Amino acid sequence: MIRIENLCKTYEVGGEIVKALDYATLQIDDGEFVSIIGPSGSGKSTLMNMIGCLDVADEGAYYLDGAAIEEYSDDQLAGIRNDKIGFVFQNFNLLSKLTAWENVELPLIYQRVAKKEREDRVSDALEQVKLLERKSHKPMELSGGQQQRVAIARALVTNPSIILADEPTGNLDTKTGEEIMELFHALHAKGNTIVLITHDEHVADQAERKIRILDGRVQEVEL
């Protein structure tokens, strides 16, 4: 599903050249639950941006479902992000003026999915995260854990190939974070492919595979 070969990415910061990715290579198969762990500045956010087709590398190759990403146009990459990748962010990224239902429905509107199918898929996604009864509530009327559940439902609703979660427990207390991790385990058990970016060893250890990144270099870790 995901095959990354010798990816390199450099940035200029304060007049210095920083190697965010240094010939990074990894593979993630369909149905896996993989964590990518590293401290701030390790390159994990850059790697997430590459996997999520939010940025392109200076060197190397990235294949998603067998297709070489660097050959796609910006419009095609936007289509891949909308169709194949479900994003879950640390800060939830919900629209404050929309209800939980409307936030989850939005990606389907962009995809021009028919109304009846949208209703069925939004209902199913909110049911999976056990928030259907809160569908009419806006983000400020929900707890942090509930907002993250809405964000996960929004990621699920497009039936993506990959759920890409960036520090999904980072803004939550310990108990709520554990509940969110239980939800990821349940989604994985249903066959979803999950790639989870974190700095938290306890969170990373819950995945099937653990990949460490430091100074832009990737290394598999035995669990």
mmCIF file of the C-alpha atoms, coordinates in Angstrom:
data_MODEL
# 
_entry.id   MODEL 
# 
loop_
_atom_site.group_PDB 
_atom_site.id 
_atom_site.type_symbol 
_atom_site.label_atom_id 
_atom_site.label_alt_id 
_atom_site.label_comp_id 
_atom_site.label_asym_id 
_atom_site.label_entity_id 
_atom_site.label_seq_id 
_atom_site.pdbx_PDB_ins_code 
_atom_site.Cartn_x 
_atom_site.Cartn_y 
_atom_site.Cartn_z 
_atom_site.occupancy 
_atom_site.B_iso_or_equiv 
_atom_site.pdbx_formal_charge 
_atom_site.auth_seq_id 
_atom_site.auth_comp_id 
_atom_site.auth_asym_id 
_atom_site.auth_atom_id 
_atom_site.pdbx_PDB_model_num 
ATOM 1   C CA . MET A 1 1   ? 0.000   0.000  0.000   1.00 0.00 ? 1   MET A CA 1 
ATOM 2   C CA . ILE A 1 2   ? 2.684   2.526  1.079   1.00 0.00 ? 2   ILE A CA 1 
ATOM 3   C CA . ARG A 1 3   ? 6.218   2.168  -0.238  1.00 0.00 ? 3   ARG A CA 1 
ATOM 4   C CA . ILE A 1 4   ? 8.760   4.903  0.425   1.00 0.00 ? 4   ILE A CA 1 
ATOM 5   C CA . GLU A 1 5   ? 12.251  4.637  -1.027  1.00 0.00 ? 5   GLU A CA 1 
ATOM 6   C CA . ASN A 1 6   ? 15.142  6.921  -0.069  1.00 0.00 ? 6   ASN A CA 1 
ATOM 7   C CA . LEU A 1 7   ? 13.060  10.034 0.519   1.00 0.00 ? 7   LEU A CA 1 
ATOM 8   C CA . CYS A 1 8   ? 15.026  13.212 1.161   1.00 0.00 ? 8   CYS A CA 1 
ATOM 9   C CA . LYS A 1 9   ? 13.664  16.612 2.141   1.00 0.00 ? 9   LYS A CA 1 
ATOM 10  C CA . THR A 1 10  ? 15.640  19.677 3.178   1.00 0.00 ? 10  THR A CA 1 
ATOM 11  C CA . TYR A 1 11  ? 14.526  23.067 4.457   1.00 0.00 ? 11  TYR A CA 1 
ATOM 12  C CA . GLU A 1 12  ? 16.362  26.310 5.055   1.00 0.00 ? 12  GLU A CA 1 
ATOM 13  C CA . VAL A 1 13  ? 15.787  27.550 8.601   1.00 0.00 ? 13  VAL A CA 1 
ATOM 14  C CA . GLY A 1 14  ? 17.509  30.697 9.847   1.00 0.00 ? 14  GLY A CA 1 
ATOM 15  C CA . GLY A 1 15  ? 20.084  30.474 7.104   1.00 0.00 ? 15  GLY A CA 1 
ATOM 16  C CA . GLU A 1 16  ? 20.893  26.845 7.918   1.00 0.00 ? 16  GLU A CA 1 
ATOM 17  C CA . ILE A 1 17  ? 20.029  23.795 5.824   1.00 0.00 ? 17  ILE A CA 1 
ATOM 18  C CA . VAL A 1 18  ? 18.042  21.225 7.821   1.00 0.00 ? 18  VAL A CA 1 
ATOM 19  C CA . LYS A 1 19  ? 17.660  17.653 6.536   1.00 0.00 ? 19  LYS A CA 1 
ATOM 20  C CA . ALA A 1 20  ? 14.120  16.762 7.620   1.00 0.00 ? 20  ALA A CA 1 
ATOM 21  C CA . LEU A 1 21  ? 14.271  13.392 5.822   1.00 0.00 ? 21  LEU A CA 1 
ATOM 22  C CA . ASP A 1 22  ? 17.563  11.638 5.163   1.00 0.00 ? 22  ASP A CA 1 
ATOM 23  C CA . TYR A 1 23  ? 17.073  8.772  2.681   1.00 0.00 ? 23  TYR A CA 1 
ATOM 24  C CA . ALA A 1 24  ? 14.025  7.483  4.568   1.00 0.00 ? 24  ALA A CA 1 
ATOM 25  C CA . THR A 1 25  ? 12.752  4.066  3.447   1.00 0.00 ? 25  THR A CA 1 
ATOM 26  C CA . LEU A 1 26  ? 9.727   2.147  4.740   1.00 0.00 ? 26  LEU A CA 1 
ATOM 27  C CA . GLN A 1 27  ? 6.797   0.001  3.680   1.00 0.00 ? 27  GLN A CA 1 
ATOM 28  C CA . ILE A 1 28  ? 3.321   -0.258 5.188   1.00 0.00 ? 28  ILE A CA 1 
ATOM 29  C CA . ASP A 1 29  ? 0.982   -3.006 3.999   1.00 0.00 ? 29  ASP A CA 1 
ATOM 30  C CA . ASP A 1 30  ? -2.786  -3.006 3.705   1.00 0.00 ? 30  ASP A CA 1 
ATOM 31  C CA . GLY A 1 31  ? -4.487  -3.526 7.079   1.00 0.00 ? 31  GLY A CA 1 
ATOM 32  C CA . GLU A 1 32  ? -1.461  -2.729 9.255   1.00 0.00 ? 32  GLU A CA 1 
ATOM 33  C CA . PHE A 1 33  ? -1.465  -0.541 12.377  1.00 0.00 ? 33  PHE A CA 1 
ATOM 34  C CA . VAL A 1 34  ? 1.867   1.304  12.419  1.00 0.00 ? 34  VAL A CA 1 
ATOM 35  C CA . SER A 1 35  ? 3.177   3.985  14.758  1.00 0.00 ? 35  SER A CA 1 
ATOM 36  C CA . ILE A 1 36  ? 5.879   6.465  13.778  1.00 0.00 ? 36  ILE A CA 1 
ATOM 37  C CA . ILE A 1 37  ? 7.574   7.947  16.826  1.00 0.00 ? 37  ILE A CA 1 
ATOM 38  C CA . GLY A 1 38  ? 10.125  10.675 17.261  1.00 0.00 ? 38  GLY A CA 1 
ATOM 39  C CA . PRO A 1 39  ? 10.812  13.843 19.263  1.00 0.00 ? 39  PRO A CA 1 
ATOM 40  C CA . SER A 1 40  ? 10.109  17.356 18.052  1.00 0.00 ? 40  SER A CA 1 
ATOM 41  C CA . GLY A 1 41  ? 12.307  18.150 15.062  1.00 0.00 ? 41  GLY A CA 1 
ATOM 42  C CA . SER A 1 42  ? 12.967  14.490 14.246  1.00 0.00 ? 42  SER A CA 1 
ATOM 43  C CA . GLY A 1 43  ? 11.299  14.651 10.837  1.00 0.00 ? 43  GLY A CA 1 
ATOM 44  C CA . LYS A 1 44  ? 8.068   12.841 11.738  1.00 0.00 ? 44  LYS A CA 1 
ATOM 45  C CA . SER A 1 45  ? 5.820   15.746 10.692  1.00 0.00 ? 45  SER A CA 1 
ATOM 46  C CA . THR A 1 46  ? 7.640   15.948 7.356   1.00 0.00 ? 46  THR A CA 1 
ATOM 47  C CA . LEU A 1 47  ? 7.219   12.196 6.894   1.00 0.00 ? 47  LEU A CA 1 
ATOM 48  C CA . MET A 1 48  ? 3.513   12.522 7.733   1.00 0.00 ? 48  MET A CA 1 
ATOM 49  C CA . ASN A 1 49  ? 3.166   15.279 5.141   1.00 0.00 ? 49  ASN A CA 1 
ATOM 50  C CA . MET A 1 50  ? 4.783   13.016 2.547   1.00 0.00 ? 50  MET A CA 1 
ATOM 51  C CA . ILE A 1 51  ? 2.542   10.046 3.370   1.00 0.00 ? 51  ILE A CA 1 
ATOM 52  C CA . GLY A 1 52  ? -0.500  12.328 3.326   1.00 0.00 ? 52  GLY A CA 1 
ATOM 53  C CA . CYS A 1 53  ? 0.458   13.837 -0.056  1.00 0.00 ? 53  CYS A CA 1 
ATOM 54  C CA . LEU A 1 54  ? 0.652   17.284 1.562   1.00 0.00 ? 54  LEU A CA 1 
ATOM 55  C CA . ASP A 1 55  ? 4.250   17.794 0.414   1.00 0.00 ? 55  ASP A CA 1 
ATOM 56  C CA . VAL A 1 56  ? 6.676   16.301 -2.091  1.00 0.00 ? 56  VAL A CA 1 
ATOM 57  C CA . ALA A 1 57  ? 10.241  15.107 -1.585  1.00 0.00 ? 57  ALA A CA 1 
ATOM 58  C CA . ASP A 1 58  ? 13.421  16.559 -3.052  1.00 0.00 ? 58  ASP A CA 1 
ATOM 59  C CA . GLU A 1 59  ? 14.672  13.043 -3.834  1.00 0.00 ? 59  GLU A CA 1 
ATOM 60  C CA . GLY A 1 60  ? 13.397  9.496  -3.676  1.00 0.00 ? 60  GLY A CA 1 
ATOM 61  C CA . ALA A 1 61  ? 10.094  7.816  -4.523  1.00 0.00 ? 61  ALA A CA 1 
ATOM 62  C CA . TYR A 1 62  ? 6.719   7.348  -2.844  1.00 0.00 ? 62  TYR A CA 1 
ATOM 63  C CA . TYR A 1 63  ? 4.269   4.732  -4.123  1.00 0.00 ? 63  TYR A CA 1 
ATOM 64  C CA . LEU A 1 64  ? 0.679   4.685  -2.852  1.00 0.00 ? 64  LEU A CA 1 
ATOM 65  C CA . ASP A 1 65  ? -1.359  1.682  -3.961  1.00 0.00 ? 65  ASP A CA 1 
ATOM 66  C CA . GLY A 1 66  ? 1.323   1.068  -6.592  1.00 0.00 ? 66  GLY A CA 1 
ATOM 67  C CA . ALA A 1 67  ? 1.184   4.572  -8.094  1.00 0.00 ? 67  ALA A CA 1 
ATOM 68  C CA . ALA A 1 68  ? 4.215   6.885  -8.057  1.00 0.00 ? 68  ALA A CA 1 
ATOM 69  C CA . ILE A 1 69  ? 3.013   10.031 -6.287  1.00 0.00 ? 69  ILE A CA 1 
ATOM 70  C CA . GLU A 1 70  ? 5.609   12.353 -7.819  1.00 0.00 ? 70  GLU A CA 1 
ATOM 71  C CA . GLU A 1 71  ? 3.984   11.813 -11.229 1.00 0.00 ? 71  GLU A CA 1 
ATOM 72  C CA . TYR A 1 72  ? 0.663   13.301 -10.091 1.00 0.00 ? 72  TYR A CA 1 
ATOM 73  C CA . SER A 1 73  ? -0.465  16.903 -10.647 1.00 0.00 ? 73  SER A CA 1 
ATOM 74  C CA . ASP A 1 74  ? -1.573  19.125 -7.731  1.00 0.00 ? 74  ASP A CA 1 
ATOM 75  C CA . ASP A 1 75  ? -5.218  18.495 -8.629  1.00 0.00 ? 75  ASP A CA 1 
ATOM 76  C CA . GLN A 1 76  ? -4.657  14.735 -8.702  1.00 0.00 ? 76  GLN A CA 1 
ATOM 77  C CA . LEU A 1 77  ? -2.902  14.883 -5.334  1.00 0.00 ? 77  LEU A CA 1 
ATOM 78  C CA . ALA A 1 78  ? -5.868  16.791 -3.906  1.00 0.00 ? 78  ALA A CA 1 
ATOM 79  C CA . GLY A 1 79  ? -8.123  14.017 -5.187  1.00 0.00 ? 79  GLY A CA 1 
ATOM 80  C CA . ILE A 1 80  ? -5.951  11.360 -3.511  1.00 0.00 ? 80  ILE A CA 1 
ATOM 81  C CA . ARG A 1 81  ? -6.066  13.247 -0.211  1.00 0.00 ? 81  ARG A CA 1 
ATOM 82  C CA . ASN A 1 82  ? -9.839  13.431 -0.391  1.00 0.00 ? 82  ASN A CA 1 
ATOM 83  C CA . ASP A 1 83  ? -10.466 9.864  -1.579  1.00 0.00 ? 83  ASP A CA 1 
ATOM 84  C CA . LYS A 1 84  ? -7.704  7.660  -0.168  1.00 0.00 ? 84  LYS A CA 1 
ATOM 85  C CA . ILE A 1 85  ? -6.513  9.288  3.070   1.00 0.00 ? 85  ILE A CA 1 
ATOM 86  C CA . GLY A 1 86  ? -8.521  10.053 6.200   1.00 0.00 ? 86  GLY A CA 1 
ATOM 87  C CA . PHE A 1 87  ? -6.755  12.649 8.360   1.00 0.00 ? 87  PHE A CA 1 
ATOM 88  C CA . VAL A 1 88  ? -7.048  12.911 12.153  1.00 0.00 ? 88  VAL A CA 1 
ATOM 89  C CA . PHE A 1 89  ? -5.248  15.879 13.719  1.00 0.00 ? 89  PHE A CA 1 
ATOM 90  C CA . GLN A 1 90  ? -4.154  16.743 17.252  1.00 0.00 ? 90  GLN A CA 1 
ATOM 91  C CA . ASN A 1 91  ? -6.264  19.927 17.207  1.00 0.00 ? 91  ASN A CA 1 
ATOM 92  C CA . PHE A 1 92  ? -9.321  18.166 15.713  1.00 0.00 ? 92  PHE A CA 1 
ATOM 93  C CA . ASN A 1 93  ? -9.675  20.793 12.893  1.00 0.00 ? 93  ASN A CA 1 
ATOM 94  C CA . LEU A 1 94  ? -13.470 20.845 13.135  1.00 0.00 ? 94  LEU A CA 1 
ATOM 95  C CA . LEU A 1 95  ? -15.446 23.785 11.758  1.00 0.00 ? 95  LEU A CA 1 
ATOM 96  C CA . SER A 1 96  ? -16.891 25.574 14.782  1.00 0.00 ? 96  SER A CA 1 
ATOM 97  C CA . LYS A 1 97  ? -20.120 26.735 13.117  1.00 0.00 ? 97  LYS A CA 1 
ATOM 98  C CA . LEU A 1 98  ? -21.057 23.263 11.877  1.00 0.00 ? 98  LEU A CA 1 
ATOM 99  C CA . THR A 1 99  ? -22.654 20.451 13.866  1.00 0.00 ? 99  THR A CA 1 
ATOM 100 C CA . ALA A 1 100 ? -20.953 17.101 14.360  1.00 0.00 ? 100 ALA A CA 1 
ATOM 101 C CA . TRP A 1 101 ? -23.107 15.702 11.548  1.00 0.00 ? 101 TRP A CA 1 
ATOM 102 C CA . GLU A 1 102 ? -22.215 18.555 9.180   1.00 0.00 ? 102 GLU A CA 1 
ATOM 103 C CA . ASN A 1 103 ? -18.480 18.283 9.946   1.00 0.00 ? 103 ASN A CA 1 
ATOM 104 C CA . VAL A 1 104 ? -18.514 14.578 9.104   1.00 0.00 ? 104 VAL A CA 1 
ATOM 105 C CA . GLU A 1 105 ? -20.642 15.117 5.997   1.00 0.00 ? 105 GLU A CA 1 
ATOM 106 C CA . LEU A 1 106 ? -18.411 17.820 4.490   1.00 0.00 ? 106 LEU A CA 1 
ATOM 107 C CA . PRO A 1 107 ? -15.884 15.543 2.700   1.00 0.00 ? 107 PRO A CA 1 
ATOM 108 C CA . LEU A 1 108 ? -18.775 13.720 1.020   1.00 0.00 ? 108 LEU A CA 1 
ATOM 109 C CA . ILE A 1 109 ? -20.212 17.012 -0.215  1.00 0.00 ? 109 ILE A CA 1 
ATOM 110 C CA . TYR A 1 110 ? -16.815 17.780 -1.775  1.00 0.00 ? 110 TYR A CA 1 
ATOM 111 C CA . GLN A 1 111 ? -16.965 14.345 -3.415  1.00 0.00 ? 111 GLN A CA 1 
ATOM 112 C CA . ARG A 1 112 ? -20.491 15.119 -4.679  1.00 0.00 ? 112 ARG A CA 1 
ATOM 113 C CA . VAL A 1 113 ? -21.956 12.017 -3.062  1.00 0.00 ? 113 VAL A CA 1 
ATOM 114 C CA . ALA A 1 114 ? -25.759 11.816 -3.382  1.00 0.00 ? 114 ALA A CA 1 
ATOM 115 C CA . LYS A 1 115 ? -27.775 12.971 -0.360  1.00 0.00 ? 115 LYS A CA 1 
ATOM 116 C CA . LYS A 1 116 ? -29.228 9.578  0.610   1.00 0.00 ? 116 LYS A CA 1 
ATOM 117 C CA . GLU A 1 117 ? -25.810 7.897  0.480   1.00 0.00 ? 117 GLU A CA 1 
ATOM 118 C CA . ARG A 1 118 ? -24.314 10.795 2.462   1.00 0.00 ? 118 ARG A CA 1 
ATOM 119 C CA . GLU A 1 119 ? -26.925 10.323 5.175   1.00 0.00 ? 119 GLU A CA 1 
ATOM 120 C CA . ASP A 1 120 ? -26.243 6.590  5.404   1.00 0.00 ? 120 ASP A CA 1 
ATOM 121 C CA . ARG A 1 121 ? -22.468 6.998  5.520   1.00 0.00 ? 121 ARG A CA 1 
ATOM 122 C CA . VAL A 1 122 ? -22.459 9.861  8.040   1.00 0.00 ? 122 VAL A CA 1 
ATOM 123 C CA . SER A 1 123 ? -24.847 7.958  10.296  1.00 0.00 ? 123 SER A CA 1 
ATOM 124 C CA . ASP A 1 124 ? -22.655 4.848  10.096  1.00 0.00 ? 124 ASP A CA 1 
ATOM 125 C CA . ALA A 1 125 ? -19.442 6.799  10.794  1.00 0.00 ? 125 ALA A CA 1 
ATOM 126 C CA . LEU A 1 126 ? -20.911 8.543  13.844  1.00 0.00 ? 126 LEU A CA 1 
ATOM 127 C CA . GLU A 1 127 ? -22.293 5.222  15.062  1.00 0.00 ? 127 GLU A CA 1 
ATOM 128 C CA . GLN A 1 128 ? -18.825 3.662  14.810  1.00 0.00 ? 128 GLN A CA 1 
ATOM 129 C CA . VAL A 1 129 ? -17.417 6.337  17.144  1.00 0.00 ? 129 VAL A CA 1 
ATOM 130 C CA . LYS A 1 130 ? -20.494 6.142  19.404  1.00 0.00 ? 130 LYS A CA 1 
ATOM 131 C CA . LEU A 1 131 ? -21.548 9.757  18.873  1.00 0.00 ? 131 LEU A CA 1 
ATOM 132 C CA . LEU A 1 132 ? -24.698 9.510  16.772  1.00 0.00 ? 132 LEU A CA 1 
ATOM 133 C CA . GLU A 1 133 ? -26.797 10.862 19.650  1.00 0.00 ? 133 GLU A CA 1 
ATOM 134 C CA . ARG A 1 134 ? -24.613 14.016 19.675  1.00 0.00 ? 134 ARG A CA 1 
ATOM 135 C CA . LYS A 1 135 ? -24.932 14.645 15.939  1.00 0.00 ? 135 LYS A CA 1 
ATOM 136 C CA . SER A 1 136 ? -26.620 18.048 16.350  1.00 0.00 ? 136 SER A CA 1 
ATOM 137 C CA . HIS A 1 137 ? -24.004 19.444 18.722  1.00 0.00 ? 137 HIS A CA 1 
ATOM 138 C CA . LYS A 1 138 ? -21.362 21.922 17.605  1.00 0.00 ? 138 LYS A CA 1 
ATOM 139 C CA . PRO A 1 139 ? -17.703 21.429 18.594  1.00 0.00 ? 139 PRO A CA 1 
ATOM 140 C CA . MET A 1 140 ? -17.839 23.847 21.550  1.00 0.00 ? 140 MET A CA 1 
ATOM 141 C CA . GLU A 1 141 ? -20.694 21.770 22.983  1.00 0.00 ? 141 GLU A CA 1 
ATOM 142 C CA . LEU A 1 142 ? -18.536 18.631 22.962  1.00 0.00 ? 142 LEU A CA 1 
ATOM 143 C CA . SER A 1 143 ? -15.645 17.505 25.164  1.00 0.00 ? 143 SER A CA 1 
ATOM 144 C CA . GLY A 1 144 ? -12.157 17.158 23.707  1.00 0.00 ? 144 GLY A CA 1 
ATOM 145 C CA . GLY A 1 145 ? -12.569 13.395 23.433  1.00 0.00 ? 145 GLY A CA 1 
ATOM 146 C CA . GLN A 1 146 ? -15.920 13.788 21.694  1.00 0.00 ? 146 GLN A CA 1 
ATOM 147 C CA . GLN A 1 147 ? -14.434 16.301 19.252  1.00 0.00 ? 147 GLN A CA 1 
ATOM 148 C CA . GLN A 1 148 ? -11.679 13.821 18.420  1.00 0.00 ? 148 GLN A CA 1 
ATOM 149 C CA . ARG A 1 149 ? -14.307 11.129 17.851  1.00 0.00 ? 149 ARG A CA 1 
ATOM 150 C CA . VAL A 1 150 ? -16.064 13.451 15.392  1.00 0.00 ? 150 VAL A CA 1 
ATOM 151 C CA . ALA A 1 151 ? -12.721 14.013 13.650  1.00 0.00 ? 151 ALA A CA 1 
ATOM 152 C CA . ILE A 1 152 ? -12.215 10.245 13.409  1.00 0.00 ? 152 ILE A CA 1 
ATOM 153 C CA . ALA A 1 153 ? -15.738 9.819  12.004  1.00 0.00 ? 153 ALA A CA 1 
ATOM 154 C CA . ARG A 1 154 ? -14.936 12.491 9.398   1.00 0.00 ? 154 ARG A CA 1 
ATOM 155 C CA . ALA A 1 155 ? -11.811 10.529 8.468   1.00 0.00 ? 155 ALA A CA 1 
ATOM 156 C CA . LEU A 1 156 ? -13.788 7.287  8.187   1.00 0.00 ? 156 LEU A CA 1 
ATOM 157 C CA . VAL A 1 157 ? -16.724 8.576  6.170   1.00 0.00 ? 157 VAL A CA 1 
ATOM 158 C CA . THR A 1 158 ? -14.912 8.564  2.812   1.00 0.00 ? 158 THR A CA 1 
ATOM 159 C CA . ASN A 1 159 ? -13.879 4.898  3.254   1.00 0.00 ? 159 ASN A CA 1 
ATOM 160 C CA . PRO A 1 160 ? -10.184 5.820  2.875   1.00 0.00 ? 160 PRO A CA 1 
ATOM 161 C CA . SER A 1 161 ? -7.344  3.400  2.181   1.00 0.00 ? 161 SER A CA 1 
ATOM 162 C CA . ILE A 1 162 ? -5.405  4.869  5.117   1.00 0.00 ? 162 ILE A CA 1 
ATOM 163 C CA . ILE A 1 163 ? -6.255  6.638  8.356   1.00 0.00 ? 163 ILE A CA 1 
ATOM 164 C CA . LEU A 1 164 ? -3.371  9.017  9.061   1.00 0.00 ? 164 LEU A CA 1 
ATOM 165 C CA . ALA A 1 165 ? -3.465  10.245 12.670  1.00 0.00 ? 165 ALA A CA 1 
ATOM 166 C CA . ASP A 1 166 ? -1.112  13.029 13.801  1.00 0.00 ? 166 ASP A CA 1 
ATOM 167 C CA . GLU A 1 167 ? -0.735  13.064 17.618  1.00 0.00 ? 167 GLU A CA 1 
ATOM 168 C CA . PRO A 1 168 ? -4.428  12.114 18.042  1.00 0.00 ? 168 PRO A CA 1 
ATOM 169 C CA . THR A 1 169 ? -4.130  11.900 21.847  1.00 0.00 ? 169 THR A CA 1 
ATOM 170 C CA . GLY A 1 170 ? -1.833  14.910 22.243  1.00 0.00 ? 170 GLY A CA 1 
ATOM 171 C CA . ASN A 1 171 ? -4.499  17.338 23.491  1.00 0.00 ? 171 ASN A CA 1 
ATOM 172 C CA . LEU A 1 172 ? -6.402  14.831 25.633  1.00 0.00 ? 172 LEU A CA 1 
ATOM 173 C CA . ASP A 1 173 ? -6.112  13.724 29.248  1.00 0.00 ? 173 ASP A CA 1 
ATOM 174 C CA . THR A 1 174 ? -4.814  10.215 29.922  1.00 0.00 ? 174 THR A CA 1 
ATOM 175 C CA . LYS A 1 175 ? -8.203  8.528  30.330  1.00 0.00 ? 175 LYS A CA 1 
ATOM 176 C CA . THR A 1 176 ? -9.678  10.139 27.204  1.00 0.00 ? 176 THR A CA 1 
ATOM 177 C CA . GLY A 1 177 ? -6.515  9.355  25.261  1.00 0.00 ? 177 GLY A CA 1 
ATOM 178 C CA . GLU A 1 178 ? -6.867  5.688  26.212  1.00 0.00 ? 178 GLU A CA 1 
ATOM 179 C CA . GLU A 1 179 ? -10.482 5.721  24.992  1.00 0.00 ? 179 GLU A CA 1 
ATOM 180 C CA . ILE A 1 180 ? -9.366  7.150  21.641  1.00 0.00 ? 180 ILE A CA 1 
ATOM 181 C CA . MET A 1 181 ? -6.679  4.466  21.350  1.00 0.00 ? 181 MET A CA 1 
ATOM 182 C CA . GLU A 1 182 ? -9.316  1.802  22.070  1.00 0.00 ? 182 GLU A CA 1 
ATOM 183 C CA . LEU A 1 183 ? -11.295 3.236  19.164  1.00 0.00 ? 183 LEU A CA 1 
ATOM 184 C CA . PHE A 1 184 ? -8.268  2.976  16.856  1.00 0.00 ? 184 PHE A CA 1 
ATOM 185 C CA . HIS A 1 185 ? -7.817  -0.657 17.930  1.00 0.00 ? 185 HIS A CA 1 
ATOM 186 C CA . ALA A 1 186 ? -11.475 -1.343 17.121  1.00 0.00 ? 186 ALA A CA 1 
ATOM 187 C CA . LEU A 1 187 ? -11.108 0.283  13.692  1.00 0.00 ? 187 LEU A CA 1 
ATOM 188 C CA . HIS A 1 188 ? -7.958  -1.716 13.018  1.00 0.00 ? 188 HIS A CA 1 
ATOM 189 C CA . ALA A 1 189 ? -9.792  -4.922 13.977  1.00 0.00 ? 189 ALA A CA 1 
ATOM 190 C CA . LYS A 1 190 ? -12.322 -4.073 11.251  1.00 0.00 ? 190 LYS A CA 1 
ATOM 191 C CA . GLY A 1 191 ? -9.516  -3.983 8.667   1.00 0.00 ? 191 GLY A CA 1 
ATOM 192 C CA . ASN A 1 192 ? -8.596  -0.300 8.556   1.00 0.00 ? 192 ASN A CA 1 
ATOM 193 C CA . THR A 1 193 ? -4.978  0.633  7.821   1.00 0.00 ? 193 THR A CA 1 
ATOM 194 C CA . ILE A 1 194 ? -3.777  3.075  10.478  1.00 0.00 ? 194 ILE A CA 1 
ATOM 195 C CA . VAL A 1 195 ? -0.604  5.162  10.519  1.00 0.00 ? 195 VAL A CA 1 
ATOM 196 C CA . LEU A 1 196 ? -0.223  6.997  13.823  1.00 0.00 ? 196 LEU A CA 1 
ATOM 197 C CA . ILE A 1 197 ? 2.347   9.757  14.372  1.00 0.00 ? 197 ILE A CA 1 
ATOM 198 C CA . THR A 1 198 ? 3.304   10.362 18.007  1.00 0.00 ? 198 THR A CA 1 
ATOM 199 C CA . HIS A 1 199 ? 6.024   11.419 20.431  1.00 0.00 ? 199 HIS A CA 1 
ATOM 200 C CA . ASP A 1 200 ? 4.508   9.234  23.197  1.00 0.00 ? 200 ASP A CA 1 
ATOM 201 C CA . GLU A 1 201 ? 6.202   5.852  23.702  1.00 0.00 ? 201 GLU A CA 1 
ATOM 202 C CA . HIS A 1 202 ? 3.131   4.386  25.457  1.00 0.00 ? 202 HIS A CA 1 
ATOM 203 C CA . VAL A 1 203 ? 0.910   5.305  22.517  1.00 0.00 ? 203 VAL A CA 1 
ATOM 204 C CA . ALA A 1 204 ? 3.460   4.082  19.957  1.00 0.00 ? 204 ALA A CA 1 
ATOM 205 C CA . ASP A 1 205 ? 3.836   0.732  21.727  1.00 0.00 ? 205 ASP A CA 1 
ATOM 206 C CA . GLN A 1 206 ? 0.147   -0.058 21.112  1.00 0.00 ? 206 GLN A CA 1 
ATOM 207 C CA . ALA A 1 207 ? 0.627   -0.409 17.359  1.00 0.00 ? 207 ALA A CA 1 
ATOM 208 C CA . GLU A 1 208 ? 1.502   -3.666 15.551  1.00 0.00 ? 208 GLU A CA 1 
ATOM 209 C CA . ARG A 1 209 ? 4.692   -2.095 14.271  1.00 0.00 ? 209 ARG A CA 1 
ATOM 210 C CA . LYS A 1 210 ? 6.763   0.766  15.621  1.00 0.00 ? 210 LYS A CA 1 
ATOM 211 C CA . ILE A 1 211 ? 8.995   2.911  13.435  1.00 0.00 ? 211 ILE A CA 1 
ATOM 212 C CA . ARG A 1 212 ? 11.370  5.397  15.016  1.00 0.00 ? 212 ARG A CA 1 
ATOM 213 C CA . ILE A 1 213 ? 12.532  8.537  13.228  1.00 0.00 ? 213 ILE A CA 1 
ATOM 214 C CA . LEU A 1 214 ? 15.456  10.655 14.395  1.00 0.00 ? 214 LEU A CA 1 
ATOM 215 C CA . ASP A 1 215 ? 17.306  13.340 12.431  1.00 0.00 ? 215 ASP A CA 1 
ATOM 216 C CA . GLY A 1 216 ? 15.276  12.337 9.389   1.00 0.00 ? 216 GLY A CA 1 
ATOM 217 C CA . ARG A 1 217 ? 16.413  8.706  9.505   1.00 0.00 ? 217 ARG A CA 1 
ATOM 218 C CA . VAL A 1 218 ? 13.910  5.878  9.817   1.00 0.00 ? 218 VAL A CA 1 
ATOM 219 C CA . GLN A 1 219 ? 14.457  2.674  11.787  1.00 0.00 ? 219 GLN A CA 1 
ATOM 220 C CA . GLU A 1 220 ? 12.114  -0.241 12.583  1.00 0.00 ? 220 GLU A CA 1 
ATOM 221 C CA . VAL A 1 221 ? 11.767  -0.990 16.311  1.00 0.00 ? 221 VAL A CA 1 
ATOM 222 C CA . GLU A 1 222 ? 11.112  -4.453 17.743  1.00 0.00 ? 222 GLU A CA 1 
ATOM 223 C CA . LEU A 1 223 ? 7.985   -4.521 19.965  1.00 0.00 ? 223 LEU A CA 1 
# 
